[in-house]
Amino acid sequence: METAMRIVFDPAEQNALRADAREMADCDPQIAYIMERLAGEGVDLERVTSWEDLRENLGQPPLDGSAPASDVA
């Protein structure tokens, strides 16, 4: 049986995330919703996308210096 890789927050961290979510609910409800879900569910590491993959998906050059230099000054 394969175990899912998941980061789970301890109760103090959950409470802090929920408090921050409540503070943000009026100005940024989407972030507040995400923070509340993180507090309750943790992070499923099997579904995480790496920073490099996100950049590639958005058409951004790699950060390792292998991309050609742009002509923008």
N, CA, C and O atoms as a Tripos MOL2 file, in Angstrom:
@<TRIPOS>MOLECULE
protein
  292   291    73     0     0
PROTEIN
NO_CHARGES

@<TRIPOS>ATOM
      1 N           0.8390   -1.1750    0.0000 N.3       1 MET1
      2 CA          0.0000    0.0000    0.0000 C.3       1 MET1
      3 C           0.8860    1.2420    0.0000 C.2       1 MET1
      4 O           1.7640    1.3820    0.8520 O.2       1 MET1
      5 N           0.6580    2.1340   -0.9490 N.am      2 GLU2
      6 CA          1.4530    3.3450   -1.0800 C.3       2 GLU2
      7 C           0.8510    4.4510   -0.2250 C.2       2 GLU2
      8 O          -0.3570    4.6850   -0.2570 O.2       2 GLU2
      9 N           1.7020    5.1290    0.5400 N.am      3 THR3
     10 CA          1.2530    6.2110    1.4000 C.3       3 THR3
     11 C           1.3680    7.5370    0.6670 C.2       3 THR3
     12 O           2.3910    7.8210    0.0430 O.2       3 THR3
     13 N           0.3190    8.3500    0.7400 N.am      4 ALA4
     14 CA          0.3480    9.6630    0.1060 C.3       4 ALA4
     15 C           1.2820   10.5830    0.8780 C.2       4 ALA4
     16 O           1.2970   10.5870    2.1090 O.2       4 ALA4
     17 N           2.0470   11.3490    0.1480 N.am      5 MET5
     18 CA          2.9380   12.3210    0.7680 C.3       5 MET5
     19 C           2.1320   13.5950    1.0210 C.2       5 MET5
     20 O           1.5670   14.1710    0.0910 O.2       5 MET5
     21 N           2.0800   14.0310    2.2790 N.am      6 ARG6
     22 CA          1.2690   15.1840    2.6410 C.3       6 ARG6
     23 C           1.9320   15.9320    3.7920 C.2       6 ARG6
     24 O           2.4180   15.3290    4.7490 O.2       6 ARG6
     25 N           1.9410   17.2550    3.6780 N.am      7 ILE7
     26 CA          2.3600   18.1050    4.7930 C.3       7 ILE7
     27 C           1.0990   18.4430    5.5700 C.2       7 ILE7
     28 O           0.1300   18.9490    5.0040 O.2       7 ILE7
     29 N           1.1130   18.1650    6.8640 N.am      8 VAL8
     30 CA         -0.0230   18.4660    7.7240 C.3       8 VAL8
     31 C           0.4560   19.4470    8.7870 C.2       8 VAL8
     32 O           1.5020   19.2460    9.4040 O.2       8 VAL8
     33 N          -0.3120   20.4990    8.9930 N.am      9 PHE9
     34 CA          0.0570   21.5210    9.9660 C.3       9 PHE9
     35 C          -0.4020   21.1200   11.3570 C.2       9 PHE9
     36 O          -1.4610   20.5150   11.5260 O.2       9 PHE9
     37 N           0.4130   21.4690   12.3570 N.am     10 ASP10
     38 CA          0.0100   21.1820   13.7340 C.3      10 ASP10
     39 C          -1.0960   22.1610   14.1410 C.2      10 ASP10
     40 O          -1.3230   23.1500   13.4430 O.2      10 ASP10
     41 N          -1.7880   21.9040   15.2580 N.am     11 PRO11
     42 CA         -2.9320   22.7400   15.6440 C.3      11 PRO11
     43 C          -2.6050   24.2370   15.7670 C.2      11 PRO11
     44 O          -3.4270   25.0730   15.3920 O.2      11 PRO11
     45 N          -1.4380   24.5790   16.2770 N.am     12 ALA12
     46 CA         -1.0730   25.9960   16.4040 C.3      12 ALA12
     47 C          -0.9230   26.6480   15.0300 C.2      12 ALA12
     48 O          -1.3590   27.7790   14.8170 O.2      12 ALA12
     49 N          -0.3000   25.9170   14.1000 N.am     13 GLU13
     50 CA         -0.1540   26.4390   12.7380 C.3      13 GLU13
     51 C          -1.5060   26.5500   12.0500 C.2      13 GLU13
     52 O          -1.7620   27.5170   11.3320 O.2      13 GLU13
     53 N          -2.3710   25.5670   12.2650 N.am     14 GLN14
     54 CA         -3.7190   25.6250   11.6930 C.3      14 GLN14
     55 C          -4.4670   26.8460   12.2080 C.2      14 GLN14
     56 O          -5.1060   27.5580   11.4350 O.2      14 GLN14
     57 N          -4.3890   27.0860   13.5040 N.am     15 ASN15
     58 CA         -5.0680   28.2420   14.0810 C.3      15 ASN15
     59 C          -4.5210   29.5490   13.5200 C.2      15 ASN15
     60 O          -5.2860   30.4740   13.2480 O.2      15 ASN15
     61 N          -3.2050   29.6330   13.3470 N.am     16 ALA16
     62 CA         -2.5950   30.8390   12.7890 C.3      16 ALA16
     63 C          -3.0330   31.0550   11.3440 C.2      16 ALA16
     64 O          -3.3600   32.1770   10.9570 O.2      16 ALA16
     65 N          -3.0420   29.9820   10.5370 N.am     17 LEU17
     66 CA         -3.5150   30.0980    9.1550 C.3      17 LEU17
     67 C          -4.9690   30.5420    9.1000 C.2      17 LEU17
     68 O          -5.3310   31.3850    8.2790 O.2      17 LEU17
     69 N          -5.7990   29.9820    9.9650 N.am     18 ARG18
     70 CA         -7.2160   30.3570    9.9830 C.3      18 ARG18
     71 C          -7.4110   31.8020   10.4320 C.2      18 ARG18
     72 O          -8.2690   32.5040    9.8960 O.2      18 ARG18
     73 N          -6.6250   32.2520   11.4060 N.am     19 ALA19
     74 CA         -6.7170   33.6480   11.8540 C.3      19 ALA19
     75 C          -6.3240   34.5940   10.7200 C.2      19 ALA19
     76 O          -6.9880   35.6040   10.4880 O.2      19 ALA19
     77 N          -5.2390   34.2600   10.0120 N.am     20 ASP20
     78 CA         -4.8200   35.0770    8.8690 C.3      20 ASP20
     79 C          -5.8830   35.0580    7.7750 C.2      20 ASP20
     80 O          -6.1390   36.0820    7.1410 O.2      20 ASP20
     81 N          -6.4980   33.9090    7.5510 N.am     21 ALA21
     82 CA         -7.5510   33.7920    6.5380 C.3      21 ALA21
     83 C          -8.7290   34.6950    6.8950 C.2      21 ALA21
     84 O          -9.2800   35.3620    6.0200 O.2      21 ALA21
     85 N          -9.1170   34.7250    8.1600 N.am     22 ARG22
     86 CA        -10.2300   35.5880    8.5760 C.3      22 ARG22
     87 C          -9.9030   37.0600    8.3430 C.2      22 ARG22
     88 O         -10.7610   37.8320    7.9160 O.2      22 ARG22
     89 N          -8.6480   37.4480    8.6270 N.am     23 GLU23
     90 CA         -8.2340   38.8350    8.4110 C.3      23 GLU23
     91 C          -8.2450   39.2080    6.9330 C.2      23 GLU23
     92 O          -8.5290   40.3550    6.5870 O.2      23 GLU23
     93 N          -7.9400   38.2540    6.0610 N.am     24 MET24
     94 CA         -7.8480   38.5260    4.6260 C.3      24 MET24
     95 C          -9.1760   38.3460    3.8890 C.2      24 MET24
     96 O          -9.2770   38.6900    2.7120 O.2      24 MET24
     97 N         -10.1760   37.8200    4.5560 N.am     25 ALA25
     98 CA        -11.4210   37.4620    3.8820 C.3      25 ALA25
     99 C         -12.0670   38.6400    3.1670 C.2      25 ALA25
    100 O         -12.6080   38.4620    2.0750 O.2      25 ALA25
    101 N         -12.0300   39.8280    3.7410 N.am     26 ASP26
    102 CA        -12.6680   40.9880    3.1200 C.3      26 ASP26
    103 C         -11.8920   41.5210    1.9190 C.2      26 ASP26
    104 O         -12.4870   41.8900    0.9070 O.2      26 ASP26
    105 N         -10.5490   41.5640    2.0310 N.am     27 CYS27
    106 CA         -9.7540   42.1630    0.9570 C.3      27 CYS27
    107 C          -9.3300   41.1580   -0.1100 C.2      27 CYS27
    108 O          -9.1490   41.5380   -1.2670 O.2      27 CYS27
    109 N          -9.1700   39.9000    0.2460 N.am     28 ASP28
    110 CA         -8.7320   38.9010   -0.7410 C.3      28 ASP28
    111 C          -9.3470   37.5420   -0.4050 C.2      28 ASP28
    112 O          -8.6710   36.6740    0.1480 O.2      28 ASP28
    113 N         -10.6220   37.3540   -0.7370 N.am     29 PRO29
    114 CA        -11.3110   36.1240   -0.3500 C.3      29 PRO29
    115 C         -10.7250   34.8580   -0.9690 C.2      29 PRO29
    116 O         -10.8270   33.7840   -0.3760 O.2      29 PRO29
    117 N         -10.1200   34.9610   -2.1410 N.am     30 GLN30
    118 CA         -9.5450   33.7650   -2.7720 C.3      30 GLN30
    119 C          -8.3560   33.2490   -1.9760 C.2      30 GLN30
    120 O          -8.2340   32.0450   -1.7530 O.2      30 GLN30
    121 N          -7.4780   34.1520   -1.5460 N.am     31 ILE31
    122 CA         -6.3320   33.7470   -0.7310 C.3      31 ILE31
    123 C          -6.8090   33.2300    0.6200 C.2      31 ILE31
    124 O          -6.2720   32.2520    1.1400 O.2      31 ILE31
    125 N          -7.8120   33.8810    1.1820 N.am     32 ALA32
    126 CA         -8.3620   33.4340    2.4690 C.3      32 ALA32
    127 C          -8.8970   32.0110    2.3510 C.2      32 ALA32
    128 O          -8.6890   31.1950    3.2480 O.2      32 ALA32
    129 N          -9.5810   31.7110    1.2580 N.am     33 TYR33
    130 CA        -10.1210   30.3680    1.0320 C.3      33 TYR33
    131 C          -8.9900   29.3460    0.9450 C.2      33 TYR33
    132 O          -9.0750   28.2660    1.5290 O.2      33 TYR33
    133 N          -7.9410   29.6900    0.2210 N.am     34 ILE34
    134 CA         -6.8000   28.7800    0.0710 C.3      34 ILE34
    135 C          -6.1370   28.5320    1.4210 C.2      34 ILE34
    136 O          -5.7900   27.3970    1.7480 O.2      34 ILE34
    137 N          -5.9610   29.5920    2.2040 N.am     35 MET35
    138 CA         -5.3370   29.4300    3.5140 C.3      35 MET35
    139 C          -6.1780   28.5480    4.4270 C.2      35 MET35
    140 O          -5.6420   27.7300    5.1740 O.2      35 MET35
    141 N          -7.4840   28.7140    4.3670 N.am     36 GLU36
    142 CA         -8.3750   27.8740    5.1720 C.3      36 GLU36
    143 C          -8.2730   26.4080    4.7490 C.2      36 GLU36
    144 O          -8.2300   25.5170    5.5970 O.2      36 GLU36
    145 N          -8.2320   26.1600    3.4450 N.am     37 ARG37
    146 CA         -8.0860   24.7790    2.9600 C.3      37 ARG37
    147 C          -6.7440   24.1940    3.3600 C.2      37 ARG37
    148 O          -6.6710   23.0260    3.7430 O.2      37 ARG37
    149 N          -5.6760   24.9850    3.2800 N.am     38 LEU38
    150 CA         -4.3620   24.5030    3.7100 C.3      38 LEU38
    151 C          -4.3820   24.1290    5.1790 C.2      38 LEU38
    152 O          -3.8210   23.1060    5.5690 O.2      38 LEU38
    153 N          -5.0240   24.9480    5.9930 N.am     39 ALA39
    154 CA         -5.1010   24.6650    7.4270 C.3      39 ALA39
    155 C          -5.8130   23.3470    7.6760 C.2      39 ALA39
    156 O          -5.3800   22.5550    8.5130 O.2      39 ALA39
    157 N          -6.8980   23.1050    6.9590 N.am     40 GLY40
    158 CA         -7.6980   21.9140    7.1970 C.3      40 GLY40
    159 C          -7.1760   20.6530    6.5430 C.2      40 GLY40
    160 O          -7.2820   19.5640    7.1080 O.2      40 GLY40
    161 N          -6.6110   20.7920    5.3510 N.am     41 GLU41
    162 CA         -6.2380   19.6220    4.5640 C.3      41 GLU41
    163 C          -4.7410   19.3960    4.4470 C.2      41 GLU41
    164 O          -4.3100   18.2920    4.1150 O.2      41 GLU41
    165 N          -3.9440   20.4130    4.7100 N.am     42 GLY42
    166 CA         -2.5050   20.2900    4.4940 C.3      42 GLY42
    167 C          -2.1780   20.4300    3.0150 C.2      42 GLY42
    168 O          -2.9650   20.9790    2.2440 O.2      42 GLY42
    169 N          -1.0250   19.9330    2.6310 N.am     43 VAL43
    170 CA         -0.5450   20.0470    1.2570 C.3      43 VAL43
    171 C          -0.2700   18.6500    0.7230 C.2      43 VAL43
    172 O           0.5200   17.9010    1.2970 O.2      43 VAL43
    173 N          -0.9250   18.3040   -0.3780 N.am     44 ASP44
    174 CA         -0.6980   17.0200   -1.0380 C.3      44 ASP44
    175 C           0.5360   17.1550   -1.9180 C.2      44 ASP44
    176 O           0.4770   17.7820   -2.9760 O.2      44 ASP44
    177 N           1.6410   16.5780   -1.4960 N.am     45 LEU45
    178 CA          2.9080   16.7310   -2.2160 C.3      45 LEU45
    179 C           2.9080   16.0310   -3.5700 C.2      45 LEU45
    180 O           3.7550   16.3220   -4.4140 O.2      45 LEU45
    181 N           1.9720   15.1150   -3.7870 N.am     46 GLU46
    182 CA          1.8850   14.4460   -5.0820 C.3      46 GLU46
    183 C           1.3120   15.3770   -6.1560 C.2      46 GLU46
    184 O           1.4710   15.1180   -7.3490 O.2      46 GLU46
    185 N           0.6490   16.4530   -5.7380 N.am     47 ARG47
    186 CA          0.0070   17.3680   -6.6790 C.3      47 ARG47
    187 C           0.7270   18.7060   -6.7980 C.2      47 ARG47
    188 O           0.2230   19.6170   -7.4540 O.2      47 ARG47
    189 N           1.8870   18.8370   -6.1780 N.am     48 VAL48
    190 CA          2.6280   20.0940   -6.1990 C.3      48 VAL48
    191 C           3.3900   20.2040   -7.5130 C.2      48 VAL48
    192 O           3.9710   19.2280   -7.9880 O.2      48 VAL48
    193 N           3.3840   21.4060   -8.0980 N.am     49 THR49
    194 CA          4.1330   21.6760   -9.3190 C.3      49 THR49
    195 C           5.3770   22.4760   -8.9500 C.2      49 THR49
    196 O           5.2960   23.4500   -8.2010 O.2      49 THR49
    197 N           6.5100   22.0690   -9.4690 N.am     50 SER50
    198 CA          7.7530   22.7650   -9.1280 C.3      50 SER50
    199 C           7.7690   24.1590   -9.7510 C.2      50 SER50
    200 O           7.0740   24.4230  -10.7320 O.2      50 SER50
    201 N           8.5730   25.0440   -9.1640 N.am     51 TRP51
    202 CA          8.7200   26.4010   -9.6620 C.3      51 TRP51
    203 C           9.2130   26.3900  -11.1140 C.2      51 TRP51
    204 O           8.7420   27.1770  -11.9360 O.2      51 TRP51
    205 N          10.1480   25.5130  -11.4250 N.am     52 GLU52
    206 CA         10.6790   25.4390  -12.7850 C.3      52 GLU52
    207 C           9.5830   25.0260  -13.7780 C.2      52 GLU52
    208 O           9.4930   25.5760  -14.8760 O.2      52 GLU52
    209 N           8.7520   24.0520  -13.3780 N.am     53 ASP53
    210 CA          7.6610   23.6300  -14.2630 C.3      53 ASP53
    211 C           6.6370   24.7420  -14.4560 C.2      53 ASP53
    212 O           6.1190   24.9180  -15.5590 O.2      53 ASP53
    213 N           6.3400   25.4900  -13.4030 N.am     54 LEU54
    214 CA          5.4140   26.6170  -13.5310 C.3      54 LEU54
    215 C           5.9540   27.6460  -14.5070 C.2      54 LEU54
    216 O           5.2250   28.1420  -15.3660 O.2      54 LEU54
    217 N           7.2410   27.9670  -14.3700 N.am     55 ARG55
    218 CA          7.8500   28.9440  -15.2820 C.3      55 ARG55
    219 C           7.7690   28.4480  -16.7230 C.2      55 ARG55
    220 O           7.4240   29.2100  -17.6260 O.2      55 ARG55
    221 N           8.0860   27.1800  -16.9370 N.am     56 GLU56
    222 CA          8.0490   26.6110  -18.2820 C.3      56 GLU56
    223 C           6.6320   26.6500  -18.8490 C.2      56 GLU56
    224 O           6.4380   26.9870  -20.0170 O.2      56 GLU56
    225 N           5.6380   26.3050  -18.0200 N.am     57 ASN57
    226 CA          4.2450   26.3250  -18.4670 C.3      57 ASN57
    227 C           3.7940   27.7260  -18.8680 C.2      57 ASN57
    228 O           2.9130   27.8780  -19.7140 O.2      57 ASN57
    229 N           4.3930   28.7440  -18.2660 N.am     58 LEU58
    230 CA          4.0440   30.1290  -18.5780 C.3      58 LEU58
    231 C           4.9290   30.7240  -19.6690 C.2      58 LEU58
    232 O           4.8010   31.9020  -20.0030 O.2      58 LEU58
    233 N           5.8280   29.9080  -20.2240 N.am     59 GLY59
    234 CA          6.6930   30.3690  -21.3000 C.3      59 GLY59
    235 C           7.8620   31.2130  -20.8300 C.2      59 GLY59
    236 O           8.4370   31.9660  -21.6160 O.2      59 GLY59
    237 N           8.2210   31.0990  -19.5600 N.am     60 GLN60
    238 CA          9.3350   31.8690  -19.0050 C.3      60 GLN60
    239 C          10.6420   31.0960  -19.1910 C.2      60 GLN60
    240 O          10.6400   29.8650  -19.1860 O.2      60 GLN60
    241 N          11.7500   31.8080  -19.3540 N.am     61 PRO61
    242 CA         13.0420   31.1220  -19.4820 C.3      61 PRO61
    243 C          13.4770   30.5350  -18.1410 C.2      61 PRO61
    244 O          13.0410   31.0000  -17.0880 O.2      61 PRO61
    245 N          14.3280   29.5220  -18.1770 N.am     62 PRO62
    246 CA         14.8420   28.9520  -16.9300 C.3      62 PRO62
    247 C          15.6910   29.9720  -16.1750 C.2      62 PRO62
    248 O          16.2410   30.8990  -16.7700 O.2      62 PRO62
    249 N          15.7890   29.7930  -14.8690 N.am     63 LEU63
    250 CA         16.5660   30.7230  -14.0430 C.3      63 LEU63
    251 C          18.0160   30.3140  -13.8990 C.2      63 LEU63
    252 O          18.7730   30.9790  -13.1910 O.2      63 LEU63
    253 N          18.4240   29.2310  -14.5560 N.am     64 ASP64
    254 CA         19.7940   28.7280  -14.3760 C.3      64 ASP64
    255 C          20.8130   29.3730  -15.3110 C.2      64 ASP64
    256 O          21.9720   28.9600  -15.3460 O.2      64 ASP64
    257 N          20.3870   30.3850  -16.0690 N.am     65 GLY65
    258 CA         21.3180   31.0690  -16.9590 C.3      65 GLY65
    259 C          21.5040   30.4020  -18.3030 C.2      65 GLY65
    260 O          22.3200   30.8650  -19.1000 O.2      65 GLY65
    261 N          20.7730   29.3230  -18.5890 N.am     66 SER66
    262 CA         20.9510   28.6350  -19.8670 C.3      66 SER66
    263 C          20.1420   29.2800  -20.9960 C.2      66 SER66
    264 O          20.3490   28.9490  -22.1630 O.2      66 SER66
    265 N          19.2380   30.1820  -20.6710 N.am     67 ALA67
    266 CA         18.4450   30.8530  -21.6900 C.3      67 ALA67
    267 C          19.2700   31.9740  -22.3210 C.2      67 ALA67
    268 O          20.1170   32.5700  -21.6570 O.2      67 ALA67
    269 N          19.0230   32.2640  -23.6090 N.am     68 PRO68
    270 CA         19.7670   33.3640  -24.2450 C.3      68 PRO68
    271 C          19.4140   34.7000  -23.5640 C.2      68 PRO68
    272 O          18.2830   34.9080  -23.1230 O.2      68 PRO68
    273 N          20.3940   35.5840  -23.4930 N.am     69 ALA69
    274 CA         20.1720   36.8920  -22.8850 C.3      69 ALA69
    275 C          19.2430   37.6990  -23.7760 C.2      69 ALA69
    276 O          19.3290   37.6240  -25.0020 O.2      69 ALA69
    277 N          18.3530   38.4740  -23.1570 N.am     70 SER70
    278 CA         17.4390   39.2870  -23.9600 C.3      70 SER70
    279 C          18.1160   40.5990  -24.3180 C.2      70 SER70
    280 O          19.1330   40.9730  -23.7320 O.2      70 SER70
    281 N          17.5450   41.2810  -25.2740 N.am     71 ASP71
    282 CA         18.0920   42.5710  -25.7110 C.3      71 ASP71
    283 C          17.4930   43.7210  -24.9110 C.2      71 ASP71
    284 O          17.7290   44.8840  -25.2380 O.2      71 ASP71
    285 N          16.7420   43.4260  -23.8940 N.am     72 VAL72
    286 CA         16.1110   44.4750  -23.0970 C.3      72 VAL72
    287 C          17.1310   45.0120  -22.1040 C.2      72 VAL72
    288 O          17.7830   44.2550  -21.3850 O.2      72 VAL72
    289 N          17.2540   46.3310  -22.0810 N.am     73 ALA73
    290 CA         18.2100   46.9540  -21.1510 C.3      73 ALA73
    291 C          17.5570   47.3080  -19.8530 C.2      73 ALA73
    292 O          18.2120   47.8390  -18.9560 O.2      73 ALA73
@<TRIPOS>BOND
     1     1     2 1
     2     2     3 1
     3     3     4 2
     4     3     5 am
     5     5     6 1
     6     6     7 1
     7     7     8 2
     8     7     9 am
     9     9    10 1
    10    10    11 1
    11    11    12 2
    12    11    13 am
    13    13    14 1
    14    14    15 1
    15    15    16 2
    16    15    17 am
    17    17    18 1
    18    18    19 1
    19    19    20 2
    20    19    21 am
    21    21    22 1
    22    22    23 1
    23    23    24 2
    24    23    25 am
    25    25    26 1
    26    26    27 1
    27    27    28 2
    28    27    29 am
    29    29    30 1
    30    30    31 1
    31    31    32 2
    32    31    33 am
    33    33    34 1
    34    34    35 1
    35    35    36 2
    36    35    37 am
    37    37    38 1
    38    38    39 1
    39    39    40 2
    40    39    41 am
    41    41    42 1
    42    42    43 1
    43    43    44 2
    44    43    45 am
    45    45    46 1
    46    46    47 1
    47    47    48 2
    48    47    49 am
    49    49    50 1
    50    50    51 1
    51    51    52 2
    52    51    53 am
    53    53    54 1
    54    54    55 1
    55    55    56 2
    56    55    57 am
    57    57    58 1
    58    58    59 1
    59    59    60 2
    60    59    61 am
    61    61    62 1
    62    62    63 1
    63    63    64 2
    64    63    65 am
    65    65    66 1
    66    66    67 1
    67    67    68 2
    68    67    69 am
    69    69    70 1
    70    70    71 1
    71    71    72 2
    72    71    73 am
    73    73    74 1
    74    74    75 1
    75    75    76 2
    76    75    77 am
    77    77    78 1
    78    78    79 1
    79    79    80 2
    80    79    81 am
    81    81    82 1
    82    82    83 1
    83    83    84 2
    84    83    85 am
    85    85    86 1
    86    86    87 1
    87    87    88 2
    88    87    89 am
    89    89    90 1
    90    90    91 1
    91    91    92 2
    92    91    93 am
    93    93    94 1
    94    94    95 1
    95    95    96 2
    96    95    97 am
    97    97    98 1
    98    98    99 1
    99    99   100 2
   100    99   101 am
   101   101   102 1
   102   102   103 1
   103   103   104 2
   104   103   105 am
   105   105   106 1
   106   106   107 1
   107   107   108 2
   108   107   109 am
   109   109   110 1
   110   110   111 1
   111   111   112 2
   112   111   113 am
   113   113   114 1
   114   114   115 1
   115   115   116 2
   116   115   117 am
   117   117   118 1
   118   118   119 1
   119   119   120 2
   120   119   121 am
   121   121   122 1
   122   122   123 1
   123   123   124 2
   124   123   125 am
   125   125   126 1
   126   126   127 1
   127   127   128 2
   128   127   129 am
   129   129   130 1
   130   130   131 1
   131   131   132 2
   132   131   133 am
   133   133   134 1
   134   134   135 1
   135   135   136 2
   136   135   137 am
   137   137   138 1
   138   138   139 1
   139   139   140 2
   140   139   141 am
   141   141   142 1
   142   142   143 1
   143   143   144 2
   144   143   145 am
   145   145   146 1
   146   146   147 1
   147   147   148 2
   148   147   149 am
   149   149   150 1
   150   150   151 1
   151   151   152 2
   152   151   153 am
   153   153   154 1
   154   154   155 1
   155   155   156 2
   156   155   157 am
   157   157   158 1
   158   158   159 1
   159   159   160 2
   160   159   161 am
   161   161   162 1
   162   162   163 1
   163   163   164 2
   164   163   165 am
   165   165   166 1
   166   166   167 1
   167   167   168 2
   168   167   169 am
   169   169   170 1
   170   170   171 1
   171   171   172 2
   172   171   173 am
   173   173   174 1
   174   174   175 1
   175   175   176 2
   176   175   177 am
   177   177   178 1
   178   178   179 1
   179   179   180 2
   180   179   181 am
   181   181   182 1
   182   182   183 1
   183   183   184 2
   184   183   185 am
   185   185   186 1
   186   186   187 1
   187   187   188 2
   188   187   189 am
   189   189   190 1
   190   190   191 1
   191   191   192 2
   192   191   193 am
   193   193   194 1
   194   194   195 1
   195   195   196 2
   196   195   197 am
   197   197   198 1
   198   198   199 1
   199   199   200 2
   200   199   201 am
   201   201   202 1
   202   202   203 1
   203   203   204 2
   204   203   205 am
   205   205   206 1
   206   206   207 1
   207   207   208 2
   208   207   209 am
   209   209   210 1
   210   210   211 1
   211   211   212 2
   212   211   213 am
   213   213   214 1
   214   214   215 1
   215   215   216 2
   216   215   217 am
   217   217   218 1
   218   218   219 1
   219   219   220 2
   220   219   221 am
   221   221   222 1
   222   222   223 1
   223   223   224 2
   224   223   225 am
   225   225   226 1
   226   226   227 1
   227   227   228 2
   228   227   229 am
   229   229   230 1
   230   230   231 1
   231   231   232 2
   232   231   233 am
   233   233   234 1
   234   234   235 1
   235   235   236 2
   236   235   237 am
   237   237   238 1
   238   238   239 1
   239   239   240 2
   240   239   241 am
   241   241   242 1
   242   242   243 1
   243   243   244 2
   244   243   245 am
   245   245   246 1
   246   246   247 1
   247   247   248 2
   248   247   249 am
   249   249   250 1
   250   250   251 1
   251   251   252 2
   252   251   253 am
   253   253   254 1
   254   254   255 1
   255   255   256 2
   256   255   257 am
   257   257   258 1
   258   258   259 1
   259   259   260 2
   260   259   261 am
   261   261   262 1
   262   262   263 1
   263   263   264 2
   264   263   265 am
   265   265   266 1
   266   266   267 1
   267   267   268 2
   268   267   269 am
   269   269   270 1
   270   270   271 1
   271   271   272 2
   272   271   273 am
   273   273   274 1
   274   274   275 1
   275   275   276 2
   276   275   277 am
   277   277   278 1
   278   278   279 1
   279   279   280 2
   280   279   281 am
   281   281   282 1
   282   282   283 1
   283   283   284 2
   284   283   285 am
   285   285   286 1
   286   286   287 1
   287   287   288 2
   288   287   289 am
   289   289   290 1
   290   290   291 1
   291   291   292 2
@<TRIPOS>SUBSTRUCTURE
     1 MET1         2 RESIDUE 1 A MET
     2 GLU2         6 RESIDUE 1 A GLU
     3 THR3        10 RESIDUE 1 A THR
     4 ALA4        14 RESIDUE 1 A ALA
     5 MET5        18 RESIDUE 1 A MET
     6 ARG6        22 RESIDUE 1 A ARG
     7 ILE7        26 RESIDUE 1 A ILE
     8 VAL8        30 RESIDUE 1 A VAL
     9 PHE9        34 RESIDUE 1 A PHE
    10 ASP10       38 RESIDUE 1 A ASP
    11 PRO11       42 RESIDUE 1 A PRO
    12 ALA12       46 RESIDUE 1 A ALA
    13 GLU13       50 RESIDUE 1 A GLU
    14 GLN14       54 RESIDUE 1 A GLN
    15 ASN15       58 RESIDUE 1 A ASN
    16 ALA16       62 RESIDUE 1 A ALA
    17 LEU17       66 RESIDUE 1 A LEU
    18 ARG18       70 RESIDUE 1 A ARG
    19 ALA19       74 RESIDUE 1 A ALA
    20 ASP20       78 RESIDUE 1 A ASP
    21 ALA21       82 RESIDUE 1 A ALA
    22 ARG22       86 RESIDUE 1 A ARG
    23 GLU23       90 RESIDUE 1 A GLU
    24 MET24       94 RESIDUE 1 A MET
    25 ALA25       98 RESIDUE 1 A ALA
    26 ASP26      102 RESIDUE 1 A ASP
    27 CYS27      106 RESIDUE 1 A CYS
    28 ASP28      110 RESIDUE 1 A ASP
    29 PRO29      114 RESIDUE 1 A PRO
    30 GLN30      118 RESIDUE 1 A GLN
    31 ILE31      122 RESIDUE 1 A ILE
    32 ALA32      126 RESIDUE 1 A ALA
    33 TYR33      130 RESIDUE 1 A TYR
    34 ILE34      134 RESIDUE 1 A ILE
    35 MET35      138 RESIDUE 1 A MET
    36 GLU36      142 RESIDUE 1 A GLU
    37 ARG37      146 RESIDUE 1 A ARG
    38 LEU38      150 RESIDUE 1 A LEU
    39 ALA39      154 RESIDUE 1 A ALA
    40 GLY40      158 RESIDUE 1 A GLY
    41 GLU41      162 RESIDUE 1 A GLU
    42 GLY42      166 RESIDUE 1 A GLY
    43 VAL43      170 RESIDUE 1 A VAL
    44 ASP44      174 RESIDUE 1 A ASP
    45 LEU45      178 RESIDUE 1 A LEU
    46 GLU46      182 RESIDUE 1 A GLU
    47 ARG47      186 RESIDUE 1 A ARG
    48 VAL48      190 RESIDUE 1 A VAL
    49 THR49      194 RESIDUE 1 A THR
    50 SER50      198 RESIDUE 1 A SER
    51 TRP51      202 RESIDUE 1 A TRP
    52 GLU52      206 RESIDUE 1 A GLU
    53 ASP53      210 RESIDUE 1 A ASP
    54 LEU54      214 RESIDUE 1 A LEU
    55 ARG55      218 RESIDUE 1 A ARG
    56 GLU56      222 RESIDUE 1 A GLU
    57 ASN57      226 RESIDUE 1 A ASN
    58 LEU58      230 RESIDUE 1 A LEU
    59 GLY59      234 RESIDUE 1 A GLY
    60 GLN60      238 RESIDUE 1 A GLN
    61 PRO61      242 RESIDUE 1 A PRO
    62 PRO62      246 RESIDUE 1 A PRO
    63 LEU63      250 RESIDUE 1 A LEU
    64 ASP64      254 RESIDUE 1 A ASP
    65 GLY65      258 RESIDUE 1 A GLY
    66 SER66      262 RESIDUE 1 A SER
    67 ALA67      266 RESIDUE 1 A ALA
    68 PRO68      270 RESIDUE 1 A PRO
    69 ALA69      274 RESIDUE 1 A ALA
    70 SER70      278 RESIDUE 1 A SER
    71 ASP71      282 RESIDUE 1 A ASP
    72 VAL72      286 RESIDUE 1 A VAL
    73 ALA73      290 RESIDUE 1 A ALA
